[in-house]
Amino acid sequence: MAETILGSPLLLATLGSLAAGLMTAVGAAPVLAWRKPGEAGRDAMLGFAAGVMLSAAFFSLIVPAIEAAEGRWGPGLGPPAVAALGILLGMGAVALLNEWLPHEHFDSGPEGPQARTRRRIWLFVAAIAIHNLPEGLAVGVAFAAGGLEGGLPLAIGIGLQNAPEGLAVAVALRGVGYRRRDAFGVAALTGLIEPVGGLAGALVLAASAALLPWALAFAAGAMLYVISHEIIPETHAGGHQRRATAGLGLGLVAMMVLDVWLA
């Protein structure tokens, strides 16, 4: 009976993607003991987060999107075209979110630099959440198609890369004044989107094989928009460009090593 339950594709996909998503909370946990960072420290940490996102966009999303498209439609112009269109759709979706997201929803005070900063931080949080959905989808598909042996390596890899993303979200929220518990809670919730994608991937395996390249590229486009339009300008606004750029470089190479090592 236990073997039958553990062999269920739905259960494996849900538990595997849940475990990967919970690593976001593990990564965010240090913020519970940290003091609120200063402006320079915040910009360096946001730069690190931008580097993590930039690396994840290419190594965890764009490259796998092209590979998944090639596996389904074969080599040629089609796979990179699918990835390119998905990226542009993701960027366009977050651009619309940028226009529609009201300032007062997150800051009831008057419009000003602090309100704009909070708005940008929440766009960053939204991009991380959007990016977690196709990752969960990929884990669900892997478990449903290959069982424990096929899904476990991918779940471990995505889980390990989720840890610095969780820390980045928590630090960003602490930097604009949110309490430790609130920052940790929001970071943890972004990771809990992954089992939703994991369950969906197991339920619609046949359809998800076609949708996976689009979902991965869409998430990459969402992240790239936030990096370029929101995070980098924010980290440079206070005159801490060098620290922010150093943080970006460290975040990029750290995530690149994790992605390539665990591929």
C-alpha positions as CSV (number, residue, x, y, z in Angstrom):
1,M,0.0,0.0,0.0
2,A,2.8,2.4,0.9
3,E,4.6,1.6,-2.4
4,T,1.4,2.3,-4.3
5,I,0.9,5.7,-2.6
6,L,4.6,6.7,-3.1
7,G,4.3,5.6,-6.7
8,S,1.4,7.9,-7.4
9,P,2.5,10.5,-9.9
10,L,0.2,13.1,-8.4
11,L,1.6,12.6,-4.9
12,L,5.2,12.6,-6.1
13,A,4.7,15.7,-8.1
14,T,3.0,17.5,-5.3
15,L,5.4,16.5,-2.6
16,G,8.5,17.1,-4.8
17,S,7.4,20.6,-5.9
18,L,6.3,21.4,-2.3
19,A,9.8,20.4,-1.0
20,A,11.5,22.5,-3.6
21,G,9.2,25.5,-2.8
22,L,9.8,25.2,0.9
23,M,13.5,25.9,0.3
24,T,12.4,29.5,-0.4
25,A,11.4,29.7,3.3
26,V,14.7,28.1,4.4
27,G,16.6,30.7,2.4
28,A,14.6,33.5,3.9
29,A,15.0,32.3,7.5
30,P,18.1,34.3,8.3
31,V,16.1,37.6,7.9
32,L,14.3,36.7,11.2
33,A,17.6,37.4,13.1
34,W,18.9,40.2,11.0
35,R,18.6,43.9,11.6
36,K,17.1,46.1,8.9
37,P,20.0,46.8,6.4
38,G,21.1,50.3,5.7
39,E,20.6,51.9,2.2
40,A,24.0,50.8,0.9
41,G,23.5,47.3,2.2
42,R,20.1,47.1,0.8
43,D,21.3,48.2,-2.6
44,A,24.1,45.6,-2.6
45,M,21.6,42.9,-1.6
46,L,19.1,44.0,-4.2
47,G,22.0,43.9,-6.7
48,F,22.7,40.3,-5.6
49,A,19.0,39.5,-6.0
50,A,19.1,40.9,-9.6
51,G,22.1,38.8,-10.4
52,V,20.3,35.7,-9.1
53,M,17.3,36.5,-11.2
54,L,19.4,37.3,-14.3
55,S,21.3,34.0,-14.0
56,A,18.1,32.0,-13.3
57,A,16.3,33.6,-16.2
58,F,18.9,32.3,-18.6
59,F,20.2,29.0,-17.1
60,S,17.0,27.9,-15.4
61,L,14.3,29.2,-17.8
62,I,15.5,30.3,-21.3
63,V,17.9,27.5,-22.0
64,P,15.5,24.8,-20.7
65,A,12.7,26.4,-22.7
66,I,14.6,26.1,-25.9
67,E,15.6,22.5,-25.1
68,A,12.0,21.6,-24.3
69,A,10.9,23.2,-27.5
70,E,13.6,21.3,-29.5
71,G,12.5,18.0,-27.8
72,R,8.9,18.6,-29.0
73,W,9.3,20.3,-32.4
74,G,12.9,19.5,-33.4
75,P,15.8,21.8,-34.1
76,G,15.6,24.9,-36.3
77,L,14.2,28.3,-36.0
78,G,11.0,27.2,-34.1
79,P,12.4,26.6,-30.6
80,P,14.3,30.0,-30.3
81,A,11.3,31.7,-31.8
82,V,9.0,30.2,-29.2
83,A,11.4,31.3,-26.5
84,A,11.7,34.8,-27.9
85,L,7.9,35.2,-28.1
86,G,7.4,33.8,-24.6
87,I,10.0,36.3,-23.3
88,L,8.3,39.2,-24.9
89,L,4.9,38.1,-23.6
90,G,6.4,37.9,-20.1
91,M,7.9,41.3,-20.3
92,G,4.7,42.8,-21.7
93,A,2.6,41.2,-18.9
94,V,4.8,42.7,-16.2
95,A,4.8,46.1,-18.0
96,L,1.0,46.0,-17.7
97,L,1.3,45.1,-14.1
98,N,3.7,48.0,-13.6
99,E,1.0,50.3,-15.0
100,W,-1.9,48.9,-13.1
101,L,-0.3,48.3,-9.7
102,P,-1.6,51.1,-7.5
103,H,0.8,52.9,-5.1
104,E,-1.6,53.1,-2.3
105,H,-2.2,49.3,-2.2
106,F,1.1,48.8,-0.5
107,D,1.7,52.2,1.1
108,S,-1.2,54.2,2.5
109,G,1.0,57.3,2.9
110,P,1.6,60.1,0.4
111,E,3.2,59.4,-3.0
112,G,7.0,59.8,-2.8
113,P,10.3,58.0,-3.0
114,Q,9.4,55.5,-0.3
115,A,6.1,54.6,-2.0
116,R,7.9,54.2,-5.4
117,T,10.5,51.9,-3.8
118,R,7.9,49.7,-2.2
119,R,6.1,49.5,-5.5
120,R,9.3,48.3,-7.2
121,I,10.0,45.8,-4.5
122,W,6.5,44.3,-4.8
123,L,7.0,44.0,-8.6
124,F,10.2,42.1,-7.8
125,V,8.2,39.8,-5.4
126,A,5.6,39.3,-8.1
127,A,8.3,38.3,-10.7
128,I,9.8,35.8,-8.3
129,A,6.3,34.3,-7.7
130,I,5.6,34.2,-11.5
131,H,9.0,32.5,-12.0
132,N,8.2,29.8,-9.4
133,L,5.0,28.6,-11.2
134,P,6.7,27.1,-14.3
135,E,9.5,25.7,-12.1
136,G,6.9,23.8,-10.1
137,L,5.3,22.7,-13.5
138,A,8.7,21.4,-14.6
139,V,9.1,19.4,-11.3
140,G,5.6,18.0,-11.6
141,V,6.2,16.9,-15.2
142,A,9.5,15.3,-14.3
143,F,8.0,13.3,-11.4
144,A,4.9,12.3,-13.4
145,A,7.0,11.2,-16.4
146,G,10.0,9.6,-14.7
147,G,8.9,8.8,-11.2
148,L,11.1,9.4,-8.2
149,E,14.3,8.8,-10.1
150,G,13.4,11.2,-12.8
151,G,12.0,14.0,-10.7
152,L,14.2,14.0,-7.6
153,P,17.4,15.5,-9.2
154,L,15.4,18.4,-10.7
155,A,13.5,19.0,-7.4
156,I,16.8,19.2,-5.5
157,G,18.4,21.6,-8.1
158,I,15.4,23.9,-8.1
159,G,15.1,23.7,-4.3
160,L,18.7,24.8,-3.8
161,Q,18.3,27.7,-6.2
162,N,15.2,28.8,-4.4
163,A,17.1,29.4,-1.2
164,P,18.9,32.6,-2.4
165,E,15.7,33.7,-4.1
166,G,13.8,33.5,-0.7
167,L,16.6,35.4,1.0
168,A,16.5,38.1,-1.7
169,V,12.8,38.6,-1.3
170,A,13.0,38.8,2.5
171,V,15.9,41.2,2.4
172,A,14.2,43.4,-0.1
173,L,11.1,43.7,2.0
174,R,13.1,44.4,5.2
175,G,15.0,47.1,3.3
176,V,11.8,49.1,2.8
177,G,10.6,48.7,6.4
178,Y,8.6,45.5,6.6
179,R,8.8,43.6,9.9
180,R,11.0,40.5,10.0
181,R,8.1,38.1,10.3
182,D,6.2,39.8,7.5
183,A,9.2,39.7,5.2
184,F,9.8,36.0,6.0
185,G,6.1,35.2,5.5
186,V,5.9,36.8,2.1
187,A,9.1,35.1,0.9
188,A,7.8,31.7,2.1
189,L,4.5,32.3,0.3
190,T,6.3,32.9,-3.1
191,G,7.7,29.4,-2.8
192,L,4.4,27.8,-2.0
193,I,3.3,28.6,-5.6
194,E,5.5,25.8,-6.8
195,P,3.4,22.9,-5.6
196,V,0.4,24.5,-7.5
197,G,2.5,24.2,-10.7
198,G,3.7,20.8,-9.7
199,L,0.2,19.4,-9.3
200,A,-0.9,21.1,-12.6
201,G,2.1,19.5,-14.4
202,A,1.2,16.0,-13.2
203,L,-2.5,16.5,-14.0
204,V,-2.0,17.7,-17.6
205,L,1.3,16.0,-18.5
206,A,0.4,15.7,-22.2
207,A,-0.6,19.4,-22.5
208,S,2.2,20.6,-20.3
209,A,4.8,19.1,-22.6
210,A,3.6,21.7,-25.2
211,L,3.1,24.5,-22.7
212,L,6.3,24.1,-20.8
213,P,8.6,26.0,-23.2
214,W,6.1,28.9,-23.3
215,A,5.7,29.0,-19.5
216,L,9.5,28.9,-18.9
217,A,10.2,31.7,-21.4
218,F,7.3,33.8,-20.1
219,A,8.7,33.6,-16.6
220,A,12.1,34.6,-17.9
221,G,10.7,37.6,-19.7
222,A,8.9,38.7,-16.5
223,M,12.1,38.5,-14.5
224,L,14.2,40.4,-17.2
225,Y,11.7,43.2,-17.3
226,V,11.8,43.7,-13.5
227,I,15.6,43.5,-13.4
228,S,16.1,46.1,-16.1
229,H,13.2,48.4,-15.4
230,E,12.9,48.3,-11.7
231,I,15.7,46.7,-9.7
232,I,18.8,48.0,-11.3
233,P,17.6,51.7,-11.5
234,E,16.5,51.4,-7.8
235,T,20.0,50.2,-6.7
236,H,21.7,53.0,-8.6
237,A,19.4,55.8,-7.4
238,G,21.2,56.3,-4.0
239,G,24.7,56.5,-5.3
240,H,25.7,53.0,-4.4
241,Q,26.3,51.8,-8.0
242,R,29.6,50.0,-7.2
243,R,28.2,48.0,-4.4
244,A,25.0,47.2,-6.4
245,T,27.1,46.1,-9.4
246,A,29.4,44.0,-7.2
247,G,26.3,42.4,-5.7
248,L,24.8,41.7,-9.1
249,G,28.0,40.0,-10.2
250,L,28.2,37.8,-7.1
251,G,24.5,36.8,-7.4
252,L,24.9,36.0,-11.1
253,V,27.9,33.7,-10.7
254,A,26.6,32.1,-7.5
255,M,23.4,31.1,-9.3
256,M,25.2,30.1,-12.4
257,V,27.4,27.7,-10.5
258,L,24.4,26.2,-8.7
259,D,22.5,25.8,-12.0
260,V,25.3,24.3,-14.0
261,W,26.6,22.1,-11.1
262,L,23.1,20.7,-10.4
263,A,21.9,20.4,-14.0
